[in-house]
């Protein structure tokens, strides 16, 4: 059985983060898919990212909202 996708998007849908169960992620921007890819690790409500070029970032999940680098993302339904 295939697991449901864990996708978070901005209110306007322009930026999307797919957090995969294998601790990899894909970021989309507009019509461009896989703009950034890399690994992530969650600890409680905190998430640390490292993209495949070595860039690092982090974020927090609060009250069902994902706060990442000044961007607010919502769980896709």
Buried (B, 14 or more C-beta within 10 A) or exposed (E): EEEEEEBBBBEEEEBBBBBBEEEEBBBBEEEEEEEBBBBBEEEEEEBEBBBEEEEEBBBEBEEEEBBBEEEBBBEBE
